[in-house]
Amino acid sequence: MVFKAVSEKIDFDAVKESTTLTGEALAKKQARDKELEAIIKGEDNRTLLVIGPCSSDNEDAVLDYAHRLAKLQEEVKDKVFMVMRVYTAKPRTNGDGYKGLVHQPDAEGKPNLINGIKAVRNLHYRVITETGITTADEMLYPENLPLVDDLVSYIAIGARSVEDQQHRFVASGIDVPTGMKNPTSGNLNVMFNAIYAAHNEQEFIYNGHEVKTDGNPLAHAILRGSSNEYGQNEVNYHYEELVKALDKYSEFGLENPFILVDTNHDNSGKNFMEQIRIVREVLLNREWDKRIADTVRGFMIESYLEDGRQDTPEVYGKSITDPCLGWEKTVNLIREIHTTLSK
């Protein structure tokens, strides 16, 4: 066994101490979390947007974006509910590349996970306390969940993690909405088996304890497209694919059928401008079919201050991972969604 400890054992309570929500900030988060739960359960018919940068690599730019998003949320709050992507751990297919704030608090520096953990909590805390917007993150490392579980209001399970039993079982103990993406193969059964496992009670070893969960009825589907054996993108936001996913909910006997369409990744072929067209198509399909209108009630959108992406963090507010919609286009798209839903 060649695991070399490079730090003392992490004291979770000590890490959390200075970034624990209290008072008015906590009350506001709890109120927004109840609204979000009602949306997933179908008790609130607003459309959910999980929106923000592909990766949160720059604290100043992320907070700038959050302040802008909070103002826009007020403008559209009667029809649209937004949770901001504050994604701090990035999956790397072969292990190379930028792995997120948790690994590199300095995007151009060496890994420093102790400082990274502190930076992750600080960023979520500042977004919530300074803007009132609540946040989403990807659960790439299930064992890290206790480090952010008091701050994050929405958790995503990625396409490479959704087949993993630990991710599925840990999701069954989460008490906030947990979106589970279809795998990169596009196999819907894989995703729905994951949702089924998350909905039900599970027993397993977690962080040194034998634990039992109650099940998470807020776990739901995220359709993000797929890639075939030839590396070609295959989308799953068209009408026929949405109906197939709806039928899977019935086949698996799952409560709270809720589908969120990821407008980037393999659905867009990482062409960030395609996100606009994809949203428009799904909204049209909602008008055509009541089942879709009742169930496909959310979008995941990658958006930042500047259009596109860059290899190194030279331009302020421009993604260093997947390409994103810039702010001006983001505003126009959200207002368009609001106008369509208001008809």
C-alpha positions as semicolon CSV with decimal commas, in nm:
position;residue;x (nm);y (nm);z (nm)
1;M;0,000;0,000;0,000
2;V;0,155;0,329;-0,108
3;F;-0,068;0,599;0,041
4;K;0,151;0,871;0,185
5;A;-0,017;1,110;0,429
6;V;0,079;1,466;0,338
7;S;-0,131;1,632;0,611
8;E;-0,272;1,568;0,954
9;K;-0,614;1,402;0,971
10;I;-0,874;1,660;0,873
11;D;-1,096;1,789;1,152
12;F;-1,427;1,847;0,970
13;D;-1,579;2,048;1,256
14;A;-1,281;2,282;1,268
15;V;-1,292;2,337;0,892
16;K;-1,662;2,424;0,909
17;E;-1,644;2,653;1,210
18;S;-1,587;2,990;1,041
19;T;-1,822;2,923;0,747
20;T;-2,134;2,792;0,919
21;L;-2,457;2,967;0,827
22;T;-2,643;3,135;1,110
23;G;-2,921;3,385;1,165
24;E;-3,080;3,554;0,866
25;A;-2,856;3,381;0,609
26;L;-2,950;3,038;0,743
27;A;-3,319;3,126;0,751
28;K;-3,309;3,247;0,390
29;K;-3,132;2,932;0,276
30;Q;-3,382;2,710;0,457
31;A;-3,671;2,899;0,297
32;R;-3,522;2,865;-0,052
33;D;-3,452;2,496;0,010
34;K;-3,821;2,444;0,088
35;E;-3,916;2,618;-0,236
36;L;-3,675;2,398;-0,429
37;E;-3,813;2,083;-0,268
38;A;-4,166;2,189;-0,364
39;I;-4,055;2,235;-0,726
40;I;-3,906;1,885;-0,742
41;K;-4,222;1,739;-0,587
42;G;-4,446;1,918;-0,836
43;E;-4,609;2,133;-0,568
44;D;-4,460;2,448;-0,722
45;N;-4,479;2,473;-1,103
46;R;-4,188;2,709;-1,155
47;T;-3,905;2,601;-1,382
48;L;-3,572;2,520;-1,218
49;L;-3,247;2,649;-1,362
50;V;-2,922;2,507;-1,225
51;I;-2,699;2,764;-1,385
52;G;-2,349;2,899;-1,361
53;P;-1,987;2,840;-1,457
54;C;-1,861;2,500;-1,566
55;S;-1,602;2,530;-1,290
56;S;-1,558;2,789;-1,016
57;D;-1,191;2,868;-1,060
58;N;-1,184;3,236;-0,962
59;E;-1,352;3,360;-0,643
60;D;-1,388;3,722;-0,756
61;A;-1,541;3,631;-1,093
62;V;-1,776;3,375;-0,938
63;L;-1,900;3,627;-0,681
64;D;-1,941;3,891;-0,953
65;Y;-2,155;3,642;-1,145
66;A;-2,353;3,552;-0,831
67;H;-2,441;3,915;-0,758
68;R;-2,566;3,959;-1,114
69;L;-2,764;3,635;-1,100
70;A;-2,929;3,732;-0,771
71;K;-3,065;4,052;-0,929
72;L;-3,192;3,860;-1,230
73;Q;-3,356;3,602;-1,000
74;E;-3,569;3,877;-0,849
75;E;-3,681;3,983;-1,195
76;V;-3,805;3,635;-1,298
77;K;-3,891;3,477;-0,962
78;D;-4,260;3,423;-1,040
79;K;-4,180;3,168;-1,314
80;V;-3,814;3,070;-1,269
81;F;-3,620;2,946;-0,966
82;M;-3,242;2,950;-0,997
83;V;-2,975;2,763;-0,809
84;M;-2,621;2,866;-0,895
85;R;-2,361;2,617;-1,009
86;V;-2,062;2,655;-0,777
87;Y;-1,879;2,349;-0,906
88;T;-1,556;2,293;-0,720
89;A;-1,445;1,942;-0,821
90;K;-1,409;1,848;-1,187
91;P;-1,403;1,490;-1,321
92;R;-1,107;1,419;-1,549
93;T;-1,145;1,119;-1,777
94;N;-0,778;1,021;-1,762
95;G;-0,680;1,209;-1,446
96;D;-0,504;1,495;-1,626
97;G;-0,604;1,859;-1,626
98;Y;-0,756;2,110;-1,387
99;K;-0,949;1,920;-1,118
100;G;-1,130;2,210;-0,957
101;L;-1,098;2,446;-0,664
102;V;-1,084;2,161;-0,412
103;H;-0,759;2,042;-0,570
104;Q;-0,614;2,374;-0,680
105;P;-0,728;2,687;-0,493
106;D;-0,485;2,859;-0,728
107;A;-0,586;2,740;-1,075
108;E;-0,227;2,770;-1,197
109;G;-0,068;2,638;-0,878
110;K;0,009;2,295;-0,742
111;P;-0,254;2,080;-0,568
112;N;-0,324;2,184;-0,209
113;L;-0,633;2,001;-0,090
114;I;-0,634;2,135;0,267
115;N;-0,647;2,493;0,142
116;G;-0,877;2,376;-0,136
117;I;-1,135;2,246;0,111
118;K;-1,130;2,578;0,293
119;A;-1,162;2,766;-0,035
120;V;-1,461;2,555;-0,139
121;R;-1,651;2,624;0,183
122;N;-1,558;2,991;0,175
123;L;-1,687;3,031;-0,180
124;H;-2,022;2,861;-0,117
125;Y;-2,056;3,058;0,208
126;R;-1,983;3,393;0,043
127;V;-2,223;3,332;-0,248
128;I;-2,504;3,247;-0,006
129;T;-2,441;3,517;0,255
130;E;-2,355;3,800;0,015
131;T;-2,619;3,740;-0,255
132;G;-2,894;3,518;-0,109
133;I;-2,860;3,278;-0,404
134;T;-2,831;2,913;-0,301
135;T;-2,578;2,683;-0,460
136;A;-2,524;2,353;-0,640
137;D;-2,213;2,137;-0,658
138;E;-2,116;1,801;-0,803
139;M;-2,053;1,515;-0,560
140;L;-1,739;1,384;-0,726
141;Y;-1,595;1,251;-0,399
142;P;-1,870;1,110;-0,172
143;E;-1,639;1,111;0,131
144;N;-1,611;1,491;0,099
145;L;-1,987;1,544;0,132
146;P;-1,974;1,624;0,508
147;L;-1,750;1,918;0,422
148;V;-2,025;2,099;0,227
149;D;-2,355;1,931;0,315
150;D;-2,469;2,225;0,531
151;L;-2,412;2,476;0,250
152;V;-2,510;2,310;-0,078
153;S;-2,878;2,308;-0,180
154;Y;-2,853;2,091;-0,492
155;I;-2,615;1,804;-0,565
156;A;-2,536;1,647;-0,901
157;I;-2,403;1,298;-0,965
158;G;-2,202;1,305;-1,286
159;A;-2,206;1,078;-1,590
160;R;-1,890;0,896;-1,481
161;S;-2,007;0,852;-1,119
162;V;-2,368;0,744;-1,168
163;E;-2,278;0,375;-1,206
164;D;-2,077;0,373;-0,883
165;Q;-2,252;0,205;-0,589
166;Q;-2,101;0,439;-0,331
167;H;-2,237;0,745;-0,511
168;R;-2,580;0,583;-0,537
169;F;-2,589;0,480;-0,171
170;V;-2,459;0,813;-0,041
171;A;-2,722;0,988;-0,254
172;S;-2,986;0,790;-0,062
173;G;-2,883;0,974;0,254
174;I;-2,881;1,326;0,109
175;D;-3,170;1,550;0,210
176;V;-3,159;1,795;-0,082
177;P;-3,248;1,742;-0,450
178;T;-2,991;1,519;-0,615
179;G;-2,972;1,509;-0,992
180;M;-2,834;1,189;-1,144
181;K;-2,701;1,214;-1,497
182;N;-2,726;0,948;-1,762
183;P;-2,385;0,782;-1,818
184;T;-2,165;0,872;-2,112
185;S;-2,301;0,561;-2,289
186;G;-2,651;0,711;-2,276
187;N;-2,801;0,398;-2,117
188;L;-3,116;0,517;-1,938
189;N;-3,142;0,198;-1,732
190;V;-2,813;0,283;-1,564
191;M;-2,942;0,624;-1,460
192;F;-3,279;0,495;-1,344
193;N;-3,121;0,213;-1,144
194;A;-2,917;0,484;-0,973
195;I;-3,228;0,691;-0,902
196;Y;-3,405;0,381;-0,770
197;A;-3,114;0,303;-0,537
198;A;-3,108;0,664;-0,416
199;H;-3,483;0,665;-0,348
200;N;-3,459;0,362;-0,120
201;E;-3,307;0,285;0,220
202;Q;-2,950;0,159;0,208
203;E;-2,697;0,023;0,457
204;F;-2,321;0,058;0,401
205;I;-1,993;0,174;0,550
206;Y;-1,943;0,550;0,527
207;N;-1,663;0,757;0,677
208;G;-1,574;0,485;0,925
209;H;-1,928;0,402;1,040
210;E;-2,194;0,150;0,946
211;V;-2,484;0,371;0,839
212;K;-2,845;0,332;0,735
213;T;-3,022;0,587;0,517
214;D;-3,388;0,680;0,478
215;G;-3,380;0,716;0,100
216;N;-3,390;1,039;-0,097
217;P;-3,722;1,095;-0,278
218;L;-3,579;1,412;-0,434
219;A;-3,330;1,219;-0,650
220;H;-3,414;1,270;-1,017
221;A;-3,293;1,245;-1,378
222;I;-3,059;1,474;-1,568
223;L;-3,041;1,411;-1,942
224;R;-2,699;1,523;-2,071
225;G;-2,662;1,338;-2,399
226;S;-2,405;1,067;-2,469
227;S;-2,113;0,967;-2,685
228;N;-2,112;0,655;-2,900
229;E;-1,825;0,413;-2,966
230;Y;-1,703;0,635;-3,249
231;G;-1,688;0,945;-3,027
232;Q;-1,995;1,100;-3,188
233;N;-2,246;1,293;-2,979
234;E;-2,595;1,152;-2,938
235;V;-2,848;1,390;-2,789
236;N;-3,140;1,302;-2,561
237;Y;-3,342;1,622;-2,536
238;H;-3,563;1,562;-2,845
239;Y;-3,931;1,480;-2,799
240;E;-3,887;1,105;-2,846
241;E;-3,603;1,083;-2,591
242;L;-3,801;1,281;-2,334
243;V;-4,095;1,042;-2,373
244;K;-3,862;0,743;-2,327
245;A;-3,733;0,891;-2,002
246;L;-4,089;0,956;-1,882
247;D;-4,178;0,595;-1,954
248;K;-3,876;0,480;-1,752
249;Y;-4,005;0,666;-1,449
250;S;-4,326;0,465;-1,475
251;E;-4,141;0,139;-1,544
252;F;-3,929;0,180;-1,229
253;G;-4,226;0,291;-1,016
254;L;-4,049;0,606;-0,897
255;E;-4,218;0,891;-0,713
256;N;-4,170;1,260;-0,792
257;P;-4,093;1,220;-1,164
258;F;-3,875;1,518;-1,249
259;I;-3,640;1,563;-1,543
260;L;-3,379;1,830;-1,587
261;V;-3,220;1,875;-1,932
262;D;-2,849;1,950;-1,936
263;T;-2,811;2,186;-2,231
264;N;-2,435;2,152;-2,263
265;H;-2,197;1,850;-2,261
266;D;-2,296;1,582;-2,513
267;N;-2,632;1,741;-2,582
268;S;-2,460;2,046;-2,728
269;G;-2,135;1,880;-2,832
270;K;-1,984;2,147;-2,603
271;N;-2,093;2,414;-2,853
272;F;-2,210;2,662;-2,591
273;M;-2,437;2,855;-2,829
274;E;-2,642;2,540;-2,887
275;Q;-2,772;2,572;-2,531
276;I;-3,009;2,848;-2,645
277;R;-3,161;2,635;-2,921
278;I;-3,192;2,331;-2,693
279;V;-3,385;2,529;-2,433
280;R;-3,619;2,659;-2,703
281;E;-3,686;2,311;-2,838
282;V;-3,762;2,165;-2,495
283;L;-3,996;2,454;-2,412
284;L;-4,179;2,389;-2,740
285;N;-4,212;2,020;-2,653
286;R;-4,357;2,117;-2,315
287;E;-4,629;2,311;-2,495
288;W;-4,700;2,011;-2,720
289;D;-4,724;1,739;-2,453
290;K;-4,868;1,783;-2,104
291;R;-4,667;1,489;-1,967
292;I;-4,350;1,667;-2,071
293;A;-4,478;1,996;-1,931
294;D;-4,550;1,830;-1,596
295;T;-4,218;1,647;-1,567
296;V;-3,945;1,817;-1,772
297;R;-3,926;2,126;-1,557
298;G;-3,563;2,219;-1,535
299;F;-3,248;2,304;-1,727
300;M;-2,881;2,286;-1,640
301;I;-2,703;2,568;-1,821
302;E;-2,331;2,648;-1,825
303;S;-2,291;3,021;-1,813
304;Y;-2,023;3,267;-1,700
305;L;-1,925;3,630;-1,753
306;E;-1,758;3,580;-2,093
307;D;-1,842;3,356;-2,389
308;G;-1,646;3,040;-2,458
309;R;-1,340;2,900;-2,283
310;Q;-0,966;2,949;-2,246
311;D;-0,677;2,717;-2,162
312;T;-0,533;2,934;-1,884
313;P;-0,707;3,194;-1,664
314;E;-0,610;3,505;-1,857
315;V;-0,952;3,660;-1,929
316;Y;-1,157;3,747;-1,619
317;G;-1,480;3,547;-1,598
318;K;-1,405;3,309;-1,886
319;S;-1,419;2,932;-1,831
320;I;-1,100;2,726;-1,816
321;T;-1,295;2,402;-1,859
322;D;-1,603;2,365;-2,082
323;P;-1,719;2,665;-2,289
324;C;-1,999;2,873;-2,136
325;L;-2,255;3,130;-2,244
326;G;-2,143;3,482;-2,160
327;W;-2,345;3,707;-1,932
328;E;-2,530;3,909;-2,198
329;K;-2,651;3,593;-2,372
330;T;-2,741;3,441;-2,033
331;V;-2,963;3,737;-1,944
332;N;-3,138;3,721;-2,281
333;L;-3,196;3,345;-2,249
334;I;-3,337;3,365;-1,896
335;R;-3,569;3,649;-1,994
336;E;-3,679;3,449;-2,298
337;I;-3,757;3,148;-2,076
338;H;-3,956;3,372;-1,844
339;T;-4,152;3,527;-2,131
340;T;-4,232;3,184;-2,279
341;L;-4,350;3,051;-1,944
342;S;-4,566;3,362;-1,889
343;K;-4,774;3,309;-2,204
